[in-house]
Amino acid sequence: MSTLYGAEHRALQDEFDSRRLADMLESSHVRHQVDDDAQAFIESRSFFFLSTVGPDGQPTVSHKGGAAGFVRVLDPSTLVFPSYDGNGMFLSMGNIAGDGRIGLLFMDFDRPHRVRVHAHAVIVRDDPLMAAYPGADLVVRATVVDAFVNCPRYIGHQSAAGAPKYVPDVNGEAPLAEWKKIDALQPFLPERFQAAAREQAITAEEYGARLLNGDG
């Protein structure tokens, strides 16, 4: 049974013929720990986006920044990051104190790539790592629930003047996502993509090379 999808997700997957693909992605890509590649990427970032849940159930999202490596992966199940001085509202930290469910999105706009993490978090005032974060008010410790890489095709370069090439044009047309071309994934794709995917098929190794080059 899926731990990621509910009835609403399933309804949309069935509407757009992506249930097979969604199941395959959950079983093969979603991890309950941070692997070595994700750790290296996370610890190279100087910012991330943090989503939290308010007391009324309303989610919010904020940008969190610091020196590269300010988010630390202590072990495959534990992330740590500081809370620096902000506007005094403490929306994110207050939400963590009240609910604890968070989402973290780590991005690279120059070589498009992203890693998502879902976690349960607590704020700590006397954490041993406080000394490692000069100027921090608090430290957040997050226990990983899920971690996975997302397709980066809609991520535009920061210096780009226009939209990413994968955004549909005025006719709704867009290039096929590179990952959809992977030969091993094609049986799981919605039927509307399968013909084009077969014509442009690549191996998983070829996709990995393109991803590392920012062409994923």
mmCIF file of the C-alpha atoms, coordinates in Angstrom:
data_MODEL
# 
_entry.id   MODEL 
# 
loop_
_atom_site.group_PDB 
_atom_site.id 
_atom_site.type_symbol 
_atom_site.label_atom_id 
_atom_site.label_alt_id 
_atom_site.label_comp_id 
_atom_site.label_asym_id 
_atom_site.label_entity_id 
_atom_site.label_seq_id 
_atom_site.pdbx_PDB_ins_code 
_atom_site.Cartn_x 
_atom_site.Cartn_y 
_atom_site.Cartn_z 
_atom_site.occupancy 
_atom_site.B_iso_or_equiv 
_atom_site.pdbx_formal_charge 
_atom_site.auth_seq_id 
_atom_site.auth_comp_id 
_atom_site.auth_asym_id 
_atom_site.auth_atom_id 
_atom_site.pdbx_PDB_model_num 
ATOM 1   C CA . MET A 1 1   ? 0.000  0.000  0.000   1.00 0.00 ? 1   MET A CA 1 
ATOM 2   C CA . SER A 1 2   ? 1.237  3.491  -0.843  1.00 0.00 ? 2   SER A CA 1 
ATOM 3   C CA . THR A 1 3   ? 2.367  5.767  1.970   1.00 0.00 ? 3   THR A CA 1 
ATOM 4   C CA . LEU A 1 4   ? 2.636  8.703  -0.426  1.00 0.00 ? 4   LEU A CA 1 
ATOM 5   C CA . TYR A 1 5   ? -0.676 8.748  -2.299  1.00 0.00 ? 5   TYR A CA 1 
ATOM 6   C CA . GLY A 1 6   ? -4.224 9.231  -1.102  1.00 0.00 ? 6   GLY A CA 1 
ATOM 7   C CA . ALA A 1 7   ? -7.568 8.908  -2.845  1.00 0.00 ? 7   ALA A CA 1 
ATOM 8   C CA . GLU A 1 8   ? -7.273 12.356 -4.429  1.00 0.00 ? 8   GLU A CA 1 
ATOM 9   C CA . HIS A 1 9   ? -3.853 11.556 -5.885  1.00 0.00 ? 9   HIS A CA 1 
ATOM 10  C CA . ARG A 1 10  ? -5.170 8.274  -7.235  1.00 0.00 ? 10  ARG A CA 1 
ATOM 11  C CA . ALA A 1 11  ? -8.145 9.962  -8.882  1.00 0.00 ? 11  ALA A CA 1 
ATOM 12  C CA . LEU A 1 12  ? -5.888 12.356 -10.771 1.00 0.00 ? 12  LEU A CA 1 
ATOM 13  C CA . GLN A 1 13  ? -3.432 9.602  -11.660 1.00 0.00 ? 13  GLN A CA 1 
ATOM 14  C CA . ASP A 1 14  ? -6.277 7.580  -13.135 1.00 0.00 ? 14  ASP A CA 1 
ATOM 15  C CA . GLU A 1 15  ? -7.665 10.609 -14.960 1.00 0.00 ? 15  GLU A CA 1 
ATOM 16  C CA . PHE A 1 16  ? -4.306 11.202 -16.643 1.00 0.00 ? 16  PHE A CA 1 
ATOM 17  C CA . ASP A 1 17  ? -3.241 7.547  -16.984 1.00 0.00 ? 17  ASP A CA 1 
ATOM 18  C CA . SER A 1 18  ? -0.233 7.880  -14.694 1.00 0.00 ? 18  SER A CA 1 
ATOM 19  C CA . ARG A 1 19  ? -0.992 5.394  -11.904 1.00 0.00 ? 19  ARG A CA 1 
ATOM 20  C CA . ARG A 1 20  ? 1.556  2.868  -13.229 1.00 0.00 ? 20  ARG A CA 1 
ATOM 21  C CA . LEU A 1 21  ? 4.183  5.564  -13.477 1.00 0.00 ? 21  LEU A CA 1 
ATOM 22  C CA . ALA A 1 22  ? 3.367  6.939  -10.003 1.00 0.00 ? 22  ALA A CA 1 
ATOM 23  C CA . ASP A 1 23  ? 3.637  3.481  -8.445  1.00 0.00 ? 23  ASP A CA 1 
ATOM 24  C CA . MET A 1 24  ? 6.924  2.799  -10.183 1.00 0.00 ? 24  MET A CA 1 
ATOM 25  C CA . LEU A 1 25  ? 8.373  6.142  -9.057  1.00 0.00 ? 25  LEU A CA 1 
ATOM 26  C CA . GLU A 1 26  ? 7.309  5.598  -5.465  1.00 0.00 ? 26  GLU A CA 1 
ATOM 27  C CA . SER A 1 27  ? 8.815  2.133  -5.323  1.00 0.00 ? 27  SER A CA 1 
ATOM 28  C CA . SER A 1 28  ? 12.060 2.953  -7.138  1.00 0.00 ? 28  SER A CA 1 
ATOM 29  C CA . HIS A 1 29  ? 12.827 6.601  -6.324  1.00 0.00 ? 29  HIS A CA 1 
ATOM 30  C CA . VAL A 1 30  ? 11.236 7.542  -3.015  1.00 0.00 ? 30  VAL A CA 1 
ATOM 31  C CA . ARG A 1 31  ? 13.495 6.684  -0.101  1.00 0.00 ? 31  ARG A CA 1 
ATOM 32  C CA . HIS A 1 32  ? 12.954 6.969  3.623   1.00 0.00 ? 32  HIS A CA 1 
ATOM 33  C CA . GLN A 1 33  ? 16.514 8.158  4.101   1.00 0.00 ? 33  GLN A CA 1 
ATOM 34  C CA . VAL A 1 34  ? 18.900 10.571 2.424   1.00 0.00 ? 34  VAL A CA 1 
ATOM 35  C CA . ASP A 1 35  ? 21.353 8.700  0.203   1.00 0.00 ? 35  ASP A CA 1 
ATOM 36  C CA . ASP A 1 36  ? 24.940 9.734  -0.511  1.00 0.00 ? 36  ASP A CA 1 
ATOM 37  C CA . ASP A 1 37  ? 24.130 11.656 -3.698  1.00 0.00 ? 37  ASP A CA 1 
ATOM 38  C CA . ALA A 1 38  ? 21.326 13.600 -2.035  1.00 0.00 ? 38  ALA A CA 1 
ATOM 39  C CA . GLN A 1 39  ? 23.554 14.356 0.959   1.00 0.00 ? 39  GLN A CA 1 
ATOM 40  C CA . ALA A 1 40  ? 26.274 15.779 -1.267  1.00 0.00 ? 40  ALA A CA 1 
ATOM 41  C CA . PHE A 1 41  ? 23.742 17.935 -3.103  1.00 0.00 ? 41  PHE A CA 1 
ATOM 42  C CA . ILE A 1 42  ? 21.999 19.167 0.066   1.00 0.00 ? 42  ILE A CA 1 
ATOM 43  C CA . GLU A 1 43  ? 25.269 20.055 1.760   1.00 0.00 ? 43  GLU A CA 1 
ATOM 44  C CA . SER A 1 44  ? 26.404 22.028 -1.293  1.00 0.00 ? 44  SER A CA 1 
ATOM 45  C CA . ARG A 1 45  ? 23.391 24.349 -1.217  1.00 0.00 ? 45  ARG A CA 1 
ATOM 46  C CA . SER A 1 46  ? 23.351 27.894 0.155   1.00 0.00 ? 46  SER A CA 1 
ATOM 47  C CA . PHE A 1 47  ? 19.541 28.041 0.330   1.00 0.00 ? 47  PHE A CA 1 
ATOM 48  C CA . PHE A 1 48  ? 16.409 25.935 0.335   1.00 0.00 ? 48  PHE A CA 1 
ATOM 49  C CA . PHE A 1 49  ? 12.654 26.415 0.483   1.00 0.00 ? 49  PHE A CA 1 
ATOM 50  C CA . LEU A 1 50  ? 10.922 25.333 3.678   1.00 0.00 ? 50  LEU A CA 1 
ATOM 51  C CA . SER A 1 51  ? 7.223  24.538 3.925   1.00 0.00 ? 51  SER A CA 1 
ATOM 52  C CA . THR A 1 52  ? 5.486  24.296 7.288   1.00 0.00 ? 52  THR A CA 1 
ATOM 53  C CA . VAL A 1 53  ? 1.921  23.912 8.567   1.00 0.00 ? 53  VAL A CA 1 
ATOM 54  C CA . GLY A 1 54  ? 0.200  26.629 10.626  1.00 0.00 ? 54  GLY A CA 1 
ATOM 55  C CA . PRO A 1 55  ? -2.120 26.206 13.609  1.00 0.00 ? 55  PRO A CA 1 
ATOM 56  C CA . ASP A 1 56  ? -5.181 26.371 11.339  1.00 0.00 ? 56  ASP A CA 1 
ATOM 57  C CA . GLY A 1 57  ? -3.758 23.790 8.934   1.00 0.00 ? 57  GLY A CA 1 
ATOM 58  C CA . GLN A 1 58  ? -2.749 26.438 6.393   1.00 0.00 ? 58  GLN A CA 1 
ATOM 59  C CA . PRO A 1 59  ? 0.654  25.675 4.848   1.00 0.00 ? 59  PRO A CA 1 
ATOM 60  C CA . THR A 1 60  ? 3.235  28.343 4.169   1.00 0.00 ? 60  THR A CA 1 
ATOM 61  C CA . VAL A 1 61  ? 6.636  28.376 2.507   1.00 0.00 ? 61  VAL A CA 1 
ATOM 62  C CA . SER A 1 62  ? 9.760  30.420 3.078   1.00 0.00 ? 62  SER A CA 1 
ATOM 63  C CA . HIS A 1 63  ? 13.255 30.793 1.694   1.00 0.00 ? 63  HIS A CA 1 
ATOM 64  C CA . LYS A 1 64  ? 16.072 29.822 4.061   1.00 0.00 ? 64  LYS A CA 1 
ATOM 65  C CA . GLY A 1 65  ? 19.625 30.806 3.253   1.00 0.00 ? 65  GLY A CA 1 
ATOM 66  C CA . GLY A 1 66  ? 23.108 30.561 4.669   1.00 0.00 ? 66  GLY A CA 1 
ATOM 67  C CA . ALA A 1 67  ? 26.644 29.650 3.736   1.00 0.00 ? 67  ALA A CA 1 
ATOM 68  C CA . ALA A 1 68  ? 26.963 26.606 1.488   1.00 0.00 ? 68  ALA A CA 1 
ATOM 69  C CA . GLY A 1 69  ? 26.648 23.572 3.724   1.00 0.00 ? 69  GLY A CA 1 
ATOM 70  C CA . PHE A 1 70  ? 24.517 25.254 6.378   1.00 0.00 ? 70  PHE A CA 1 
ATOM 71  C CA . VAL A 1 71  ? 22.114 22.324 6.133   1.00 0.00 ? 71  VAL A CA 1 
ATOM 72  C CA . ARG A 1 72  ? 23.900 19.282 7.509   1.00 0.00 ? 72  ARG A CA 1 
ATOM 73  C CA . VAL A 1 73  ? 23.064 15.641 7.017   1.00 0.00 ? 73  VAL A CA 1 
ATOM 74  C CA . LEU A 1 74  ? 24.123 14.117 10.334  1.00 0.00 ? 74  LEU A CA 1 
ATOM 75  C CA . ASP A 1 75  ? 23.078 10.640 9.278   1.00 0.00 ? 75  ASP A CA 1 
ATOM 76  C CA . PRO A 1 76  ? 20.765 9.243  6.587   1.00 0.00 ? 76  PRO A CA 1 
ATOM 77  C CA . SER A 1 77  ? 17.706 10.014 8.729   1.00 0.00 ? 77  SER A CA 1 
ATOM 78  C CA . THR A 1 78  ? 18.640 13.363 10.283  1.00 0.00 ? 78  THR A CA 1 
ATOM 79  C CA . LEU A 1 79  ? 19.004 16.875 8.857   1.00 0.00 ? 79  LEU A CA 1 
ATOM 80  C CA . VAL A 1 80  ? 19.995 19.915 10.890  1.00 0.00 ? 80  VAL A CA 1 
ATOM 81  C CA . PHE A 1 81  ? 19.744 23.587 9.962   1.00 0.00 ? 81  PHE A CA 1 
ATOM 82  C CA . PRO A 1 82  ? 19.848 26.904 11.849  1.00 0.00 ? 82  PRO A CA 1 
ATOM 83  C CA . SER A 1 83  ? 17.194 29.559 12.329  1.00 0.00 ? 83  SER A CA 1 
ATOM 84  C CA . TYR A 1 84  ? 18.796 32.953 11.863  1.00 0.00 ? 84  TYR A CA 1 
ATOM 85  C CA . ASP A 1 85  ? 17.335 36.311 12.795  1.00 0.00 ? 85  ASP A CA 1 
ATOM 86  C CA . GLY A 1 86  ? 14.404 37.224 10.571  1.00 0.00 ? 86  GLY A CA 1 
ATOM 87  C CA . ASN A 1 87  ? 11.431 39.574 10.746  1.00 0.00 ? 87  ASN A CA 1 
ATOM 88  C CA . GLY A 1 88  ? 10.409 38.436 14.227  1.00 0.00 ? 88  GLY A CA 1 
ATOM 89  C CA . MET A 1 89  ? 7.234  36.707 13.077  1.00 0.00 ? 89  MET A CA 1 
ATOM 90  C CA . PHE A 1 90  ? 8.738  33.230 13.575  1.00 0.00 ? 90  PHE A CA 1 
ATOM 91  C CA . LEU A 1 91  ? 6.160  31.767 11.217  1.00 0.00 ? 91  LEU A CA 1 
ATOM 92  C CA . SER A 1 92  ? 8.262  28.776 10.226  1.00 0.00 ? 92  SER A CA 1 
ATOM 93  C CA . MET A 1 93  ? 9.704  28.109 13.666  1.00 0.00 ? 93  MET A CA 1 
ATOM 94  C CA . GLY A 1 94  ? 6.346  28.573 15.369  1.00 0.00 ? 94  GLY A CA 1 
ATOM 95  C CA . ASN A 1 95  ? 4.745  26.187 12.915  1.00 0.00 ? 95  ASN A CA 1 
ATOM 96  C CA . ILE A 1 96  ? 7.470  23.621 13.560  1.00 0.00 ? 96  ILE A CA 1 
ATOM 97  C CA . ALA A 1 97  ? 6.975  23.983 17.306  1.00 0.00 ? 97  ALA A CA 1 
ATOM 98  C CA . GLY A 1 98  ? 3.240  23.454 16.876  1.00 0.00 ? 98  GLY A CA 1 
ATOM 99  C CA . ASP A 1 99  ? 3.034  20.798 14.173  1.00 0.00 ? 99  ASP A CA 1 
ATOM 100 C CA . GLY A 1 100 ? 6.466  19.591 13.122  1.00 0.00 ? 100 GLY A CA 1 
ATOM 101 C CA . ARG A 1 101 ? 5.614  18.402 9.616   1.00 0.00 ? 101 ARG A CA 1 
ATOM 102 C CA . ILE A 1 102 ? 7.872  20.097 7.082   1.00 0.00 ? 102 ILE A CA 1 
ATOM 103 C CA . GLY A 1 103 ? 8.911  19.936 3.453   1.00 0.00 ? 103 GLY A CA 1 
ATOM 104 C CA . LEU A 1 104 ? 12.332 20.984 2.209   1.00 0.00 ? 104 LEU A CA 1 
ATOM 105 C CA . LEU A 1 105 ? 13.123 21.744 -1.429  1.00 0.00 ? 105 LEU A CA 1 
ATOM 106 C CA . PHE A 1 106 ? 16.781 22.042 -2.441  1.00 0.00 ? 106 PHE A CA 1 
ATOM 107 C CA . MET A 1 107 ? 17.392 23.624 -5.841  1.00 0.00 ? 107 MET A CA 1 
ATOM 108 C CA . ASP A 1 108 ? 20.152 24.272 -8.335  1.00 0.00 ? 108 ASP A CA 1 
ATOM 109 C CA . PHE A 1 109 ? 19.078 26.825 -10.940 1.00 0.00 ? 109 PHE A CA 1 
ATOM 110 C CA . ASP A 1 110 ? 22.405 26.951 -12.779 1.00 0.00 ? 110 ASP A CA 1 
ATOM 111 C CA . ARG A 1 111 ? 22.566 23.216 -13.458 1.00 0.00 ? 111 ARG A CA 1 
ATOM 112 C CA . PRO A 1 112 ? 18.888 22.357 -13.046 1.00 0.00 ? 112 PRO A CA 1 
ATOM 113 C CA . HIS A 1 113 ? 18.380 19.824 -10.293 1.00 0.00 ? 113 HIS A CA 1 
ATOM 114 C CA . ARG A 1 114 ? 16.223 19.459 -7.183  1.00 0.00 ? 114 ARG A CA 1 
ATOM 115 C CA . VAL A 1 115 ? 15.821 17.210 -4.162  1.00 0.00 ? 115 VAL A CA 1 
ATOM 116 C CA . ARG A 1 116 ? 12.689 17.059 -2.021  1.00 0.00 ? 116 ARG A CA 1 
ATOM 117 C CA . VAL A 1 117 ? 12.602 15.951 1.601   1.00 0.00 ? 117 VAL A CA 1 
ATOM 118 C CA . HIS A 1 118 ? 9.566  15.405 3.822   1.00 0.00 ? 118 HIS A CA 1 
ATOM 119 C CA . ALA A 1 119 ? 10.343 15.302 7.520   1.00 0.00 ? 119 ALA A CA 1 
ATOM 120 C CA . HIS A 1 120 ? 9.205  15.716 11.105  1.00 0.00 ? 120 HIS A CA 1 
ATOM 121 C CA . ALA A 1 121 ? 11.087 18.521 12.832  1.00 0.00 ? 121 ALA A CA 1 
ATOM 122 C CA . VAL A 1 122 ? 11.697 19.973 16.290  1.00 0.00 ? 122 VAL A CA 1 
ATOM 123 C CA . ILE A 1 123 ? 13.362 23.216 17.321  1.00 0.00 ? 123 ILE A CA 1 
ATOM 124 C CA . VAL A 1 124 ? 16.218 22.979 19.818  1.00 0.00 ? 124 VAL A CA 1 
ATOM 125 C CA . ARG A 1 125 ? 17.619 25.826 21.894  1.00 0.00 ? 125 ARG A CA 1 
ATOM 126 C CA . ASP A 1 126 ? 20.554 24.037 23.512  1.00 0.00 ? 126 ASP A CA 1 
ATOM 127 C CA . ASP A 1 127 ? 21.628 21.858 20.615  1.00 0.00 ? 127 ASP A CA 1 
ATOM 128 C CA . PRO A 1 128 ? 25.331 20.905 20.572  1.00 0.00 ? 128 PRO A CA 1 
ATOM 129 C CA . LEU A 1 129 ? 25.541 22.316 17.048  1.00 0.00 ? 129 LEU A CA 1 
ATOM 130 C CA . MET A 1 130 ? 24.499 25.820 18.093  1.00 0.00 ? 130 MET A CA 1 
ATOM 131 C CA . ALA A 1 131 ? 28.186 26.708 18.283  1.00 0.00 ? 131 ALA A CA 1 
ATOM 132 C CA . ALA A 1 132 ? 28.584 25.714 14.642  1.00 0.00 ? 132 ALA A CA 1 
ATOM 133 C CA . TYR A 1 133 ? 26.023 28.344 13.609  1.00 0.00 ? 133 TYR A CA 1 
ATOM 134 C CA . PRO A 1 134 ? 27.188 31.724 14.885  1.00 0.00 ? 134 PRO A CA 1 
ATOM 135 C CA . GLY A 1 135 ? 24.270 34.124 15.101  1.00 0.00 ? 135 GLY A CA 1 
ATOM 136 C CA . ALA A 1 136 ? 21.603 31.429 15.044  1.00 0.00 ? 136 ALA A CA 1 
ATOM 137 C CA . ASP A 1 137 ? 18.633 31.762 17.395  1.00 0.00 ? 137 ASP A CA 1 
ATOM 138 C CA . LEU A 1 138 ? 17.653 28.107 17.200  1.00 0.00 ? 138 LEU A CA 1 
ATOM 139 C CA . VAL A 1 139 ? 18.611 24.844 15.582  1.00 0.00 ? 139 VAL A CA 1 
ATOM 140 C CA . VAL A 1 140 ? 16.111 22.619 13.812  1.00 0.00 ? 140 VAL A CA 1 
ATOM 141 C CA . ARG A 1 141 ? 16.530 18.845 13.791  1.00 0.00 ? 141 ARG A CA 1 
ATOM 142 C CA . ALA A 1 142 ? 14.489 17.042 11.166  1.00 0.00 ? 142 ALA A CA 1 
ATOM 143 C CA . THR A 1 143 ? 13.828 13.307 10.962  1.00 0.00 ? 143 THR A CA 1 
ATOM 144 C CA . VAL A 1 144 ? 13.442 12.222 7.348   1.00 0.00 ? 144 VAL A CA 1 
ATOM 145 C CA . VAL A 1 145 ? 10.168 10.643 6.236   1.00 0.00 ? 145 VAL A CA 1 
ATOM 146 C CA . ASP A 1 146 ? 10.715 10.666 2.459   1.00 0.00 ? 146 ASP A CA 1 
ATOM 147 C CA . ALA A 1 147 ? 13.484 11.918 0.173   1.00 0.00 ? 147 ALA A CA 1 
ATOM 148 C CA . PHE A 1 148 ? 13.559 11.905 -3.600  1.00 0.00 ? 148 PHE A CA 1 
ATOM 149 C CA . VAL A 1 149 ? 14.842 13.635 -6.720  1.00 0.00 ? 149 VAL A CA 1 
ATOM 150 C CA . ASN A 1 150 ? 12.332 15.411 -8.962  1.00 0.00 ? 150 ASN A CA 1 
ATOM 151 C CA . CYS A 1 151 ? 12.523 15.971 -12.700 1.00 0.00 ? 151 CYS A CA 1 
ATOM 152 C CA . PRO A 1 152 ? 14.154 19.412 -13.215 1.00 0.00 ? 152 PRO A CA 1 
ATOM 153 C CA . ARG A 1 153 ? 12.770 20.267 -16.642 1.00 0.00 ? 153 ARG A CA 1 
ATOM 154 C CA . TYR A 1 154 ? 10.728 23.303 -15.536 1.00 0.00 ? 154 TYR A CA 1 
ATOM 155 C CA . ILE A 1 155 ? 13.596 24.876 -13.612 1.00 0.00 ? 155 ILE A CA 1 
ATOM 156 C CA . GLY A 1 156 ? 14.802 27.974 -15.434 1.00 0.00 ? 156 GLY A CA 1 
ATOM 157 C CA . HIS A 1 157 ? 18.341 29.250 -15.165 1.00 0.00 ? 157 HIS A CA 1 
ATOM 158 C CA . GLN A 1 158 ? 18.537 32.283 -12.893 1.00 0.00 ? 158 GLN A CA 1 
ATOM 159 C CA . SER A 1 159 ? 20.058 34.339 -15.664 1.00 0.00 ? 159 SER A CA 1 
ATOM 160 C CA . ALA A 1 160 ? 17.592 33.149 -18.287 1.00 0.00 ? 160 ALA A CA 1 
ATOM 161 C CA . ALA A 1 161 ? 15.429 35.809 -19.870 1.00 0.00 ? 161 ALA A CA 1 
ATOM 162 C CA . GLY A 1 162 ? 12.661 33.444 -20.844 1.00 0.00 ? 162 GLY A CA 1 
ATOM 163 C CA . ALA A 1 163 ? 10.800 30.451 -19.494 1.00 0.00 ? 163 ALA A CA 1 
ATOM 164 C CA . PRO A 1 164 ? 12.426 27.002 -19.424 1.00 0.00 ? 164 PRO A CA 1 
ATOM 165 C CA . LYS A 1 165 ? 12.188 25.190 -22.737 1.00 0.00 ? 165 LYS A CA 1 
ATOM 166 C CA . TYR A 1 166 ? 9.883  22.561 -21.257 1.00 0.00 ? 166 TYR A CA 1 
ATOM 167 C CA . VAL A 1 167 ? 7.088  24.990 -20.410 1.00 0.00 ? 167 VAL A CA 1 
ATOM 168 C CA . PRO A 1 168 ? 4.280  24.321 -22.915 1.00 0.00 ? 168 PRO A CA 1 
ATOM 169 C CA . ASP A 1 169 ? 4.011  26.841 -25.745 1.00 0.00 ? 169 ASP A CA 1 
ATOM 170 C CA . VAL A 1 170 ? 0.841  28.644 -26.808 1.00 0.00 ? 170 VAL A CA 1 
ATOM 171 C CA . ASN A 1 171 ? -0.308 25.442 -28.460 1.00 0.00 ? 171 ASN A CA 1 
ATOM 172 C CA . GLY A 1 172 ? 0.347  23.348 -25.395 1.00 0.00 ? 172 GLY A CA 1 
ATOM 173 C CA . GLU A 1 173 ? 3.332  21.663 -27.023 1.00 0.00 ? 173 GLU A CA 1 
ATOM 174 C CA . ALA A 1 174 ? 6.599  21.006 -25.208 1.00 0.00 ? 174 ALA A CA 1 
ATOM 175 C CA . PRO A 1 175 ? 9.667  18.813 -25.683 1.00 0.00 ? 175 PRO A CA 1 
ATOM 176 C CA . LEU A 1 176 ? 9.464  15.382 -24.124 1.00 0.00 ? 176 LEU A CA 1 
ATOM 177 C CA . ALA A 1 177 ? 11.043 15.289 -20.680 1.00 0.00 ? 177 ALA A CA 1 
ATOM 178 C CA . GLU A 1 178 ? 14.458 13.649 -20.803 1.00 0.00 ? 178 GLU A CA 1 
ATOM 179 C CA . TRP A 1 179 ? 13.602 11.119 -18.098 1.00 0.00 ? 179 TRP A CA 1 
ATOM 180 C CA . LYS A 1 180 ? 10.572 9.955  -20.077 1.00 0.00 ? 180 LYS A CA 1 
ATOM 181 C CA . LYS A 1 181 ? 12.965 8.806  -22.789 1.00 0.00 ? 181 LYS A CA 1 
ATOM 182 C CA . ILE A 1 182 ? 14.644 6.240  -20.509 1.00 0.00 ? 182 ILE A CA 1 
ATOM 183 C CA . ASP A 1 183 ? 14.008 2.884  -22.134 1.00 0.00 ? 183 ASP A CA 1 
ATOM 184 C CA . ALA A 1 184 ? 13.316 1.021  -18.875 1.00 0.00 ? 184 ALA A CA 1 
ATOM 185 C CA . LEU A 1 185 ? 10.618 3.496  -17.864 1.00 0.00 ? 185 LEU A CA 1 
ATOM 186 C CA . GLN A 1 186 ? 8.632  3.490  -21.073 1.00 0.00 ? 186 GLN A CA 1 
ATOM 187 C CA . PRO A 1 187 ? 6.217  0.661  -20.128 1.00 0.00 ? 187 PRO A CA 1 
ATOM 188 C CA . PHE A 1 188 ? 5.101  2.769  -17.170 1.00 0.00 ? 188 PHE A CA 1 
ATOM 189 C CA . LEU A 1 189 ? 4.443  5.977  -19.099 1.00 0.00 ? 189 LEU A CA 1 
ATOM 190 C CA . PRO A 1 190 ? 0.972  7.251  -19.963 1.00 0.00 ? 190 PRO A CA 1 
ATOM 191 C CA . GLU A 1 191 ? 0.128  6.031  -23.441 1.00 0.00 ? 191 GLU A CA 1 
ATOM 192 C CA . ARG A 1 192 ? 0.143  9.527  -24.912 1.00 0.00 ? 192 ARG A CA 1 
ATOM 193 C CA . PHE A 1 193 ? 3.932  9.734  -24.357 1.00 0.00 ? 193 PHE A CA 1 
ATOM 194 C CA . GLN A 1 194 ? 4.959  6.236  -25.354 1.00 0.00 ? 194 GLN A CA 1 
ATOM 195 C CA . ALA A 1 195 ? 5.355  6.674  -29.111 1.00 0.00 ? 195 ALA A CA 1 
ATOM 196 C CA . ALA A 1 196 ? 7.582  9.736  -28.792 1.00 0.00 ? 196 ALA A CA 1 
ATOM 197 C CA . ALA A 1 197 ? 9.521  8.073  -25.970 1.00 0.00 ? 197 ALA A CA 1 
ATOM 198 C CA . ARG A 1 198 ? 10.268 5.036  -28.132 1.00 0.00 ? 198 ARG A CA 1 
ATOM 199 C CA . GLU A 1 199 ? 11.519 7.261  -30.962 1.00 0.00 ? 199 GLU A CA 1 
ATOM 200 C CA . GLN A 1 200 ? 13.847 9.178  -28.616 1.00 0.00 ? 200 GLN A CA 1 
ATOM 201 C CA . ALA A 1 201 ? 14.837 6.344  -26.282 1.00 0.00 ? 201 ALA A CA 1 
ATOM 202 C CA . ILE A 1 202 ? 17.957 6.658  -24.151 1.00 0.00 ? 202 ILE A CA 1 
ATOM 203 C CA . THR A 1 203 ? 19.483 4.504  -21.430 1.00 0.00 ? 203 THR A CA 1 
ATOM 204 C CA . ALA A 1 204 ? 19.421 5.311  -17.723 1.00 0.00 ? 204 ALA A CA 1 
ATOM 205 C CA . GLU A 1 205 ? 23.164 5.928  -17.935 1.00 0.00 ? 205 GLU A CA 1 
ATOM 206 C CA . GLU A 1 206 ? 22.691 8.455  -20.727 1.00 0.00 ? 206 GLU A CA 1 
ATOM 207 C CA . TYR A 1 207 ? 20.023 10.228 -18.694 1.00 0.00 ? 207 TYR A CA 1 
ATOM 208 C CA . GLY A 1 208 ? 22.305 10.331 -15.657 1.00 0.00 ? 208 GLY A CA 1 
ATOM 209 C CA . ALA A 1 209 ? 25.017 12.010 -17.707 1.00 0.00 ? 209 ALA A CA 1 
ATOM 210 C CA . ARG A 1 210 ? 22.539 14.577 -19.050 1.00 0.00 ? 210 ARG A CA 1 
ATOM 211 C CA . LEU A 1 211 ? 21.212 15.229 -15.542 1.00 0.00 ? 211 LEU A CA 1 
ATOM 212 C CA . LEU A 1 212 ? 24.685 15.930 -14.190 1.00 0.00 ? 212 LEU A CA 1 
ATOM 213 C CA . ASN A 1 213 ? 25.239 18.322 -17.079 1.00 0.00 ? 213 ASN A CA 1 
ATOM 214 C CA . GLY A 1 214 ? 22.071 20.252 -16.257 1.00 0.00 ? 214 GLY A CA 1 
ATOM 215 C CA . ASP A 1 215 ? 20.159 18.874 -19.227 1.00 0.00 ? 215 ASP A CA 1 
ATOM 216 C CA . GLY A 1 216 ? 17.676 16.711 -17.316 1.00 0.00 ? 216 GLY A CA 1 
# 
